[in-house]
Amino acid sequence: METLLWHLTRGNALVFIIILGIGGSFQNGFHVTVISSPSPGCRLSVSTTMSVCLQYIWSFINSSWIGRYEETPPPQTVKLLWSAIVSLYAVGGLLGSMSVRCIAGRFGRKRAMIWNNVVNIVAAVIMFTSRGANSFEMILIARFLFGFNAGLGVNIHAIYLGESSPKKIRGMVTLTSATFLSIGKLSGQFVGLREILGREDSWNILLCVSTCFSVVQLLTLPFFPEAPRYLLIEKGNAEACKKALQSLWGRGEYKLEMTEMVVEQAAIKGETSKTLLELLRDRSVRWQLITMVVVYGCIQFSGITAISVFSFDIFKEAGIPLDKIRYVTLGVGVSEVLTSITCGLLIESVGRRALLWGGFGAMSAIMILITITLNLKDYSFWIPYSTVGLIFLFVIFYGGGPAGVLPSLTHEIFIQSCRPAAFVFTGILRWLGFSVLGLVFPFLIELLKSVSFVLFACMGLLASFYIFFYLPETKGKTLLEISEEFKNITLCENPLSVDKTLETRL
């Protein structure tokens, strides 16, 4: 019987997935939480919480300024520099995402990942030496480079996985990028504990820890093959493609897999990789682009950011001691990792569509319940505890639904010539959404308080309805079949992506 373990251990696939993960999405997850995990008693305002790491960086900026200019820096200057350190990560991530098509197309998937590790190592060296050099400017540069590394790495990671996996377990393999993102988040929370590296004398070391895994990938990835689909469809090298498949998935002829690639190669008729502008003008992928806008937009405004901000206060209201809240937050991170792994085991049997609309729908319902419990928290002692339980449930449905399935969906709904530009597009959506939400969210919370959770619930409901009524299932289908499914979608009896009328197959 061909079990999942059998598929992964016939060749080098399992080791390949791990090596690719620790230098890919893991890096993004680590840097997101290591810089933002809340610290008890470190409030900036009613709506923001300073992390342990940022608290120490704030102090470092003050001491660095005093040591350089022999005067206390203006509070606004320190706040501006602190905000720049936080936001430059997103700026770097946006530019890294925008460079995916250019770098992955020129160097290939493997060499792009290898060079991306060099960026991470340079950033780590700058960050590590910034404390000794007494330079907050070096922190700014390092944060930008870490962001660039994350933006480029997350996208190439997903592309590389998708173009290396067979159709039978494509969803499970591509989903591992989300799993490593969750593991990265959990690792950032763990090493950020005061008992580990969350101390004032080691904040610069803390921000460089994940680079150790980049070094491992840099040394080992050259021994793995290039992505098989890239080798055959874009380079036209059938022999290298076959050897790559055998190296990853064990001995075999792989005639069906290679035939599918040849058919896709013929369908694109030697067309080179599209630019972002060409992709946006292509009516044949209009529904795919709309799907990405809806799903990515609704994920950003689904409430996961609100949960991160409010969780400290909710845990405090439930009576959890301040010095124990970070450990409860670790429990939330563990839940996300376990849910992502479970999602990977279910995705090929349940399908992408059901996990997506079900996850968004459940998140929407939980947001409504959290709104109710937050407004009734003073009526009974058990209500804050129920809110804590709802937070865990929200993270479980988030990790097992939208966050888990999205890497697979993004890869599967675009054919080879469109995929790099599509990842540029989704990267822009992700990082711009992250930046916009960071600017708008504090004012939104200040204005609406917990009622803002209703807005997040509406966004989740919108995504759930869209996916249920319009998104085709991609499980077990070739990429060309999936493309045809999207062309068959109709809106008010008129197809949006093609000129002739087609009957919907949904």
VEXDREN-2710 file (C-alpha; in Angstrom, 1 decimal):
% VEXDREN-2710
k/r/px/py/pz
1/MET/0.0/0.0/0.0
2/GLU/1.4/3.4/-1.0
3/THR/1.2/5.4/2.2
4/LEU/2.3/9.0/2.7
5/LEU/5.4/7.9/4.5
6/TRP/6.2/5.5/1.6
7/HIS/6.1/8.4/-0.8
8/LEU/8.3/10.6/1.3
9/THR/11.0/8.0/2.1
10/ARG/11.4/6.3/-1.2
11/GLY/13.8/9.0/-2.3
12/ASN/15.2/12.1/-0.6
13/ALA/11.9/14.0/-0.5
14/LEU/11.4/14.1/3.3
15/VAL/14.9/15.5/3.9
16/PHE/14.4/17.9/1.0
17/ILE/11.2/19.2/2.5
18/ILE/12.9/19.8/5.8
19/ILE/16.0/21.5/4.4
20/LEU/13.8/23.7/2.2
21/GLY/11.6/24.6/5.1
22/ILE/14.2/25.7/7.6
23/GLY/15.6/28.2/5.1
24/GLY/12.3/29.2/3.6
25/SER/9.1/30.2/5.4
26/PHE/10.6/29.3/8.8
27/GLN/12.6/32.5/8.6
28/ASN/9.6/34.7/8.1
29/GLY/7.7/33.0/11.0
30/PHE/10.6/33.4/13.3
31/HIS/11.2/37.1/12.7
32/VAL/7.5/37.9/12.9
33/THR/7.1/36.6/16.5
34/VAL/10.6/37.3/17.9
35/ILE/10.1/41.0/17.4
36/SER/6.4/41.1/18.4
37/SER/5.8/38.7/21.3
38/PRO/4.1/40.8/24.0
39/SER/6.0/41.6/27.2
40/PRO/4.1/42.2/30.4
41/GLY/4.2/45.8/31.6
42/CYS/5.7/47.3/28.4
43/ARG/2.8/49.3/27.1
44/LEU/3.2/52.0/24.4
45/SER/-0.4/53.0/24.2
46/VAL/-3.8/51.5/24.9
47/SER/-3.7/49.6/21.6
48/THR/-0.1/48.5/21.3
49/THR/2.2/46.3/23.2
50/MET/6.0/46.4/23.1
51/SER/7.8/43.1/22.9
52/VAL/10.7/42.1/25.1
53/CYS/13.0/42.5/22.1
54/LEU/11.7/45.9/21.0
55/GLN/11.9/47.1/24.6
56/TYR/15.6/46.4/24.7
57/ILE/16.1/47.9/21.2
58/TRP/14.3/51.0/22.5
59/SER/16.7/51.2/25.4
60/PHE/19.6/50.6/23.0
61/ILE/18.6/53.5/20.7
62/ASN/18.5/55.8/23.8
63/SER/21.9/54.7/25.0
64/SER/23.5/54.8/21.5
65/TRP/22.2/58.3/21.0
66/ILE/23.5/59.5/24.4
67/GLY/26.9/57.9/23.8
68/ARG/27.2/59.5/20.4
69/TYR/25.8/63.0/21.0
70/GLU/26.1/63.2/24.8
71/GLU/22.5/64.3/25.2
72/THR/19.1/62.5/25.7
73/PRO/17.4/62.0/22.3
74/PRO/13.9/63.6/21.8
75/PRO/11.2/61.1/22.5
76/GLN/9.7/61.5/19.0
77/THR/13.1/60.7/17.4
78/VAL/13.3/57.5/19.4
79/LYS/9.8/56.6/18.5
80/LEU/10.4/57.3/14.8
81/LEU/13.5/55.1/14.8
82/TRP/11.7/52.3/16.7
83/SER/8.8/52.5/14.2
84/ALA/11.3/52.4/11.3
85/ILE/12.9/49.2/12.8
86/VAL/9.5/47.6/12.9
87/SER/8.3/48.7/9.5
88/LEU/11.5/48.2/7.5
89/TYR/10.9/44.5/7.8
90/ALA/7.7/44.8/5.8
91/VAL/9.3/47.1/3.3
92/GLY/12.1/44.5/2.7
93/GLY/9.5/41.8/2.5
94/LEU/7.5/43.7/-0.2
95/LEU/10.6/44.3/-2.3
96/GLY/11.7/40.6/-1.8
97/SER/8.3/39.4/-3.0
98/MET/8.4/41.8/-6.0
99/SER/11.8/40.3/-7.1
100/VAL/10.6/36.7/-7.1
101/ARG/9.9/36.5/-10.9
102/CYS/13.2/38.1/-11.8
103/ILE/15.5/36.2/-9.4
104/ALA/13.7/32.8/-9.7
105/GLY/13.6/33.1/-13.5
106/ARG/17.2/34.1/-13.9
107/PHE/18.9/31.7/-11.4
108/GLY/16.3/28.9/-11.1
109/ARG/14.5/27.9/-7.9
110/LYS/17.5/26.2/-6.3
111/ARG/20.2/28.8/-6.9
112/ALA/17.7/31.5/-5.9
113/MET/17.2/29.9/-2.5
114/ILE/20.9/29.4/-2.1
115/TRP/21.7/33.1/-2.8
116/ASN/18.8/34.1/-0.5
117/ASN/20.6/32.4/2.4
118/VAL/23.6/34.7/1.7
119/VAL/21.3/37.7/2.2
120/ASN/20.2/36.3/5.6
121/ILE/23.7/35.6/6.7
122/VAL/24.8/39.2/5.8
123/ALA/21.8/40.6/7.7
124/ALA/22.7/38.5/10.7
125/VAL/26.3/39.7/10.8
126/ILE/25.1/43.3/10.6
127/MET/22.6/42.7/13.4
128/PHE/25.0/40.8/15.6
129/THR/27.7/43.5/15.4
130/SER/25.3/46.5/15.7
131/ARG/25.4/46.3/19.5
132/GLY/29.2/46.3/19.7
133/ALA/29.4/49.1/17.1
134/ASN/26.8/51.1/19.1
135/SER/24.9/51.7/15.8
136/PHE/21.1/51.7/15.5
137/GLU/21.6/52.4/11.8
138/MET/22.9/48.9/11.4
139/ILE/19.7/47.5/13.0
140/LEU/17.7/49.3/10.4
141/ILE/19.8/47.8/7.5
142/ALA/19.6/44.3/9.1
143/ARG/15.9/44.5/9.5
144/PHE/15.4/45.5/5.9
145/LEU/17.6/42.6/4.7
146/PHE/15.8/40.1/7.0
147/GLY/12.5/41.3/5.4
148/PHE/13.9/41.0/1.9
149/ASN/15.1/37.5/2.7
150/ALA/11.7/36.5/4.1
151/GLY/9.7/38.0/1.2
152/LEU/11.8/36.3/-1.4
153/GLY/12.2/33.0/0.6
154/VAL/8.6/32.4/1.4
155/ASN/7.6/32.6/-2.3
156/ILE/10.4/30.7/-3.8
157/HIS/9.9/28.0/-1.1
158/ALA/6.3/27.5/-2.2
159/ILE/7.2/27.5/-5.9
160/TYR/10.0/25.1/-5.4
161/LEU/7.9/22.7/-3.4
162/GLY/4.9/22.8/-5.9
163/GLU/7.1/22.3/-8.9
164/SER/8.9/19.3/-7.2
165/SER/5.8/17.3/-6.0
166/PRO/3.7/14.7/-7.7
167/LYS/0.0/15.3/-8.2
168/LYS/-1.1/12.7/-5.7
169/ILE/0.5/14.4/-2.7
170/ARG/1.0/17.9/-4.2
171/GLY/-1.3/19.6/-1.6
172/MET/0.4/18.0/1.4
173/VAL/3.9/18.8/0.1
174/THR/3.2/22.5/-0.7
175/LEU/1.3/22.8/2.6
176/THR/4.6/22.2/4.5
177/SER/5.6/25.8/3.8
178/ALA/2.7/26.8/6.1
179/THR/3.8/24.3/8.7
180/PHE/7.3/25.6/8.7
181/LEU/5.9/29.2/9.0
182/SER/4.1/28.1/12.1
183/ILE/7.2/26.3/13.5
184/GLY/9.1/29.5/12.9
185/LYS/6.6/31.5/14.9
186/LEU/6.7/29.0/17.7
187/SER/10.5/29.0/17.7
188/GLY/10.6/32.8/17.9
189/GLN/8.3/32.8/20.9
190/PHE/10.4/30.0/22.6
191/VAL/13.8/31.5/22.2
192/GLY/12.4/34.9/23.1
193/LEU/11.6/33.7/26.7
194/ARG/13.7/35.4/29.4
195/GLU/15.1/32.0/30.4
196/ILE/16.5/31.5/26.9
197/LEU/17.6/34.7/25.0
198/GLY/15.0/37.2/26.0
199/ARG/17.4/39.3/28.0
200/GLU/18.9/42.7/27.5
201/ASP/22.4/41.4/27.1
202/SER/21.5/39.0/24.2
203/TRP/18.8/40.7/22.1
204/ASN/21.2/41.0/19.1
205/ILE/21.9/37.3/19.4
206/LEU/18.2/36.5/19.6
207/LEU/17.5/38.2/16.3
208/CYS/20.3/36.1/14.6
209/VAL/19.4/32.7/15.8
210/SER/17.3/31.6/12.8
211/THR/20.3/32.3/10.5
212/CYS/21.9/29.1/11.8
213/PHE/19.3/27.2/9.8
214/SER/20.0/29.3/6.7
215/VAL/23.7/28.2/7.0
216/VAL/22.5/24.6/7.1
217/GLN/20.4/25.1/4.0
218/LEU/23.3/26.9/2.2
219/LEU/25.6/23.9/2.8
220/THR/23.1/21.1/2.0
221/LEU/20.7/22.4/-0.7
222/PRO/23.3/22.2/-3.5
223/PHE/23.2/18.4/-3.2
224/PHE/19.4/18.4/-4.1
225/PRO/18.0/18.7/-7.6
226/GLU/16.4/21.7/-9.3
227/ALA/12.6/21.7/-9.5
228/PRO/11.5/19.0/-12.1
229/ARG/8.7/21.1/-13.6
230/TYR/11.1/24.0/-14.1
231/LEU/13.7/21.8/-15.7
232/LEU/11.3/20.3/-18.3
233/ILE/8.8/23.1/-19.0
234/GLU/11.1/26.1/-18.9
235/LYS/14.5/24.5/-19.7
236/GLY/13.2/21.7/-22.0
237/ASN/15.5/19.2/-20.3
238/ALA/13.5/16.0/-20.0
239/GLU/16.4/13.8/-18.8
240/ALA/17.3/16.2/-16.0
241/CYS/13.6/16.3/-15.0
242/LYS/13.5/12.5/-14.8
243/LYS/16.7/12.4/-12.7
244/ALA/15.3/15.0/-10.4
245/LEU/12.0/13.1/-9.9
246/GLN/14.0/9.9/-9.2
247/SER/16.3/11.7/-6.7
248/LEU/13.4/13.1/-4.7
249/TRP/10.7/10.4/-5.0
250/GLY/12.6/7.2/-5.7
251/ARG/13.3/5.0/-8.8
252/GLY/10.7/5.0/-11.5
253/GLU/9.9/6.1/-15.0
254/TYR/7.4/8.9/-14.0
255/LYS/5.8/8.8/-17.4
256/LEU/2.4/10.2/-16.2
257/GLU/4.0/13.1/-14.4
258/MET/6.3/14.0/-17.3
259/THR/3.5/13.6/-19.8
260/GLU/1.5/16.1/-17.8
261/MET/4.4/18.5/-17.9
262/VAL/4.8/18.1/-21.7
263/VAL/1.1/18.8/-22.2
264/GLU/1.4/22.0/-20.2
265/GLN/4.6/22.9/-22.0
266/ALA/2.7/22.5/-25.3
267/ALA/-0.3/24.5/-24.0
268/ILE/1.8/27.6/-23.2
269/LYS/3.5/27.3/-26.6
270/GLY/7.0/28.2/-25.5
271/GLU/5.7/31.4/-23.8
272/THR/8.2/32.9/-21.5
273/SER/7.3/33.8/-17.9
274/LYS/4.8/36.6/-17.8
275/THR/5.5/39.9/-16.2
276/LEU/3.2/41.2/-13.5
277/LEU/1.6/43.7/-15.9
278/GLU/1.1/41.0/-18.5
279/LEU/-0.6/38.8/-15.9
280/LEU/-2.9/41.5/-14.8
281/ARG/-3.9/42.2/-18.4
282/ASP/-4.6/38.5/-19.1
283/ARG/-8.3/37.9/-19.0
284/SER/-7.8/34.1/-18.9
285/VAL/-6.6/34.3/-15.3
286/ARG/-9.0/37.0/-14.1
287/TRP/-10.9/34.7/-11.8
288/GLN/-7.6/33.4/-10.3
289/LEU/-6.5/37.0/-9.6
290/ILE/-9.9/37.8/-8.0
291/THR/-9.6/34.7/-5.9
292/MET/-6.2/35.8/-4.6
293/VAL/-7.4/39.3/-3.8
294/VAL/-10.4/37.9/-1.9
295/VAL/-8.5/35.2/0.0
296/TYR/-5.4/37.2/0.9
297/GLY/-7.5/40.3/1.8
298/CYS/-9.8/38.4/4.0
299/ILE/-6.9/36.6/5.7
300/GLN/-5.3/39.9/6.6
301/PHE/-8.6/41.3/8.0
302/SER/-9.8/38.0/9.4
303/GLY/-8.9/39.1/13.0
304/ILE/-5.6/37.1/13.5
305/THR/-3.9/40.5/14.2
306/ALA/-6.6/41.4/16.7
307/ILE/-6.1/38.1/18.4
308/SER/-2.4/38.7/18.7
309/VAL/-3.0/42.2/20.2
310/PHE/-5.9/41.4/22.5
311/SER/-4.6/38.0/23.7
312/PHE/-2.4/39.6/26.4
313/ASP/-5.4/41.4/27.9
314/ILE/-7.7/38.5/27.5
315/PHE/-5.3/36.1/29.3
316/LYS/-4.8/38.7/32.0
317/GLU/-8.6/39.1/32.5
318/ALA/-8.8/35.3/32.9
319/GLY/-6.6/35.5/35.9
320/ILE/-3.4/34.1/34.3
321/PRO/-0.4/35.6/36.2
322/LEU/1.5/38.2/34.1
323/ASP/4.8/36.2/34.2
324/LYS/2.9/33.1/32.8
325/ILE/1.1/34.7/29.9
326/ARG/4.1/34.1/27.5
327/TYR/3.9/30.4/28.2
328/VAL/0.2/30.4/27.4
329/THR/1.0/32.2/24.2
330/LEU/3.5/29.4/23.5
331/GLY/0.5/27.0/23.9
332/VAL/-1.3/28.9/21.2
333/GLY/1.7/28.6/18.9
334/VAL/1.9/24.8/19.6
335/SER/-1.8/24.6/18.6
336/GLU/-1.1/26.3/15.3
337/VAL/1.8/23.9/14.5
338/LEU/-0.2/20.8/15.3
339/THR/-3.2/22.0/13.4
340/SER/-1.0/22.7/10.3
341/ILE/0.4/19.2/10.5
342/THR/-3.1/17.8/10.8
343/CYS/-4.3/19.9/7.8
344/GLY/-1.4/18.4/5.8
345/LEU/-2.7/14.9/6.5
346/LEU/-6.3/15.8/5.6
347/ILE/-5.8/18.1/2.6
348/GLU/-5.6/15.3/0.0
349/SER/-8.7/13.5/1.3
350/VAL/-10.9/16.5/2.3
351/GLY/-9.8/18.8/-0.4
352/ARG/-8.7/22.5/-0.5
353/ARG/-12.1/24.0/-1.0
354/ALA/-13.8/22.5/2.1
355/LEU/-10.9/23.4/4.4
356/LEU/-11.0/27.0/3.1
357/TRP/-14.7/27.8/3.3
358/GLY/-15.1/25.8/6.5
359/GLY/-12.1/27.5/8.1
360/PHE/-13.2/31.0/7.2
361/GLY/-16.8/30.3/8.3
362/ALA/-15.7/28.9/11.7
363/MET/-13.3/31.9/12.2
364/SER/-16.2/34.3/11.5
365/ALA/-18.5/32.6/14.0
366/ILE/-15.7/32.6/16.6
367/MET/-15.1/36.3/16.1
368/ILE/-18.8/37.0/16.9
369/LEU/-18.6/34.9/20.0
370/ILE/-15.4/36.7/21.1
371/THR/-17.2/40.0/20.7
372/ILE/-20.0/38.8/22.9
373/THR/-17.7/37.4/25.6
374/LEU/-15.5/40.5/25.7
375/ASN/-18.6/42.7/26.2
376/LEU/-20.0/40.4/28.9
377/LYS/-16.7/39.6/30.7
378/ASP/-17.7/41.4/33.9
379/TYR/-21.0/39.4/34.3
380/SER/-19.4/36.2/35.4
381/PHE/-15.9/34.8/36.4
382/TRP/-16.1/32.0/33.7
383/ILE/-16.6/34.3/30.7
384/PRO/-12.9/35.4/30.4
385/TYR/-12.0/31.7/30.5
386/SER/-14.4/31.0/27.6
387/THR/-12.7/33.8/25.6
388/VAL/-9.4/32.1/26.1
389/GLY/-10.8/28.9/24.8
390/LEU/-12.2/30.8/21.8
391/ILE/-8.8/32.2/21.0
392/PHE/-7.4/28.7/20.9
393/LEU/-10.2/27.6/18.6
394/PHE/-9.7/30.6/16.3
395/VAL/-6.0/29.8/15.9
396/ILE/-6.8/26.1/15.2
397/PHE/-9.3/26.9/12.4
398/TYR/-6.9/29.6/11.1
399/GLY/-4.0/27.2/10.9
400/GLY/-6.0/24.3/9.6
401/GLY/-7.9/26.3/7.1
402/PRO/-6.8/29.5/5.3
403/ALA/-3.2/29.6/6.5
404/GLY/-2.6/26.0/5.8
405/VAL/-4.3/25.6/2.4
406/LEU/-3.2/28.9/0.9
407/PRO/0.3/27.8/-0.3
408/SER/-1.2/24.9/-2.2
409/LEU/-4.0/27.0/-3.7
410/THR/-1.6/29.7/-4.9
411/HIS/0.6/27.2/-6.6
412/GLU/-2.2/25.1/-8.2
413/ILE/-4.4/27.8/-9.8
414/PHE/-1.6/29.2/-12.0
415/ILE/0.2/27.4/-14.8
416/GLN/3.9/27.6/-15.3
417/SER/4.1/30.7/-17.4
418/CYS/1.9/32.7/-14.9
419/ARG/3.2/31.3/-11.6
420/PRO/6.2/33.6/-10.9
421/ALA/4.3/36.7/-11.7
422/ALA/1.4/35.4/-9.6
423/PHE/3.6/35.0/-6.6
424/VAL/4.8/38.6/-7.1
425/PHE/1.2/39.6/-7.1
426/THR/0.3/37.6/-4.0
427/GLY/3.5/38.8/-2.3
428/ILE/2.4/42.4/-2.9
429/LEU/-1.0/41.6/-1.5
430/ARG/0.5/40.0/1.6
431/TRP/3.0/42.7/2.5
432/LEU/0.9/45.7/1.5
433/GLY/-1.9/44.3/3.5
434/PHE/0.4/43.7/6.4
435/SER/1.6/47.4/6.2
436/VAL/-1.9/48.9/5.7
437/LEU/-3.3/46.8/8.6
438/GLY/-0.4/47.9/10.8
439/LEU/-1.2/51.6/10.1
440/VAL/-5.0/51.3/10.3
441/PHE/-5.4/48.7/13.1
442/PRO/-4.5/50.9/16.1
443/PHE/-7.0/53.6/15.0
444/LEU/-9.6/51.0/14.3
445/ILE/-9.2/49.4/17.7
446/GLU/-9.2/52.9/19.4
447/LEU/-12.4/53.8/17.6
448/LEU/-14.4/50.6/17.7
449/LYS/-12.8/48.6/20.6
450/SER/-14.0/45.0/20.6
451/VAL/-16.8/45.8/18.2
452/SER/-14.1/45.8/15.5
453/PHE/-14.2/42.0/15.8
454/VAL/-17.6/42.1/14.0
455/LEU/-15.9/43.7/11.0
456/PHE/-13.4/40.9/11.0
457/ALA/-16.2/38.4/11.2
458/CYS/-17.9/39.9/8.1
459/MET/-14.6/39.6/6.2
460/GLY/-14.4/35.9/7.1
461/LEU/-18.0/35.3/6.1
462/LEU/-17.3/37.1/2.7
463/ALA/-14.4/34.8/2.0
464/SER/-16.4/31.7/3.1
465/PHE/-19.3/32.5/0.7
466/TYR/-17.0/33.3/-2.2
467/ILE/-15.0/30.1/-1.8
468/PHE/-18.2/28.0/-1.4
469/PHE/-20.0/29.4/-4.5
470/TYR/-17.1/30.2/-6.9
471/LEU/-13.8/28.4/-6.1
472/PRO/-13.4/25.1/-7.9
473/GLU/-11.8/22.1/-6.1
474/THR/-8.2/21.6/-7.2
475/LYS/-7.5/18.2/-5.5
476/GLY/-6.3/15.5/-7.8
477/LYS/-6.4/17.6/-11.0
478/THR/-3.6/18.7/-13.4
479/LEU/-2.8/22.4/-13.5
480/LEU/-4.3/22.7/-17.0
481/GLU/-7.6/21.0/-15.7
482/ILE/-7.7/23.5/-12.9
483/SER/-7.2/26.4/-15.3
484/GLU/-10.1/25.2/-17.4
485/GLU/-12.3/25.0/-14.3
486/PHE/-11.7/28.7/-13.7
487/LYS/-12.5/29.5/-17.3
488/ASN/-15.9/27.8/-16.8
489/ILE/-16.9/30.1/-13.9
490/THR/-19.8/32.3/-14.8
491/LEU/-21.2/35.4/-13.1
492/CYS/-24.8/36.3/-13.9
493/GLU/-24.7/33.8/-16.8
494/ASN/-21.7/35.6/-18.4
495/PRO/-18.2/34.3/-18.2
496/LEU/-15.7/36.8/-16.8
497/SER/-12.5/35.3/-18.1
498/VAL/-13.4/34.3/-21.7
499/ASP/-15.5/35.7/-24.5
500/LYS/-17.7/32.8/-25.2
501/THR/-20.4/31.5/-22.9
502/LEU/-19.4/28.4/-20.9
503/GLU/-21.6/26.5/-18.4
504/THR/-20.2/26.5/-14.9
505/ARG/-18.9/23.2/-13.6
506/LEU/-19.2/24.2/-10.0
END
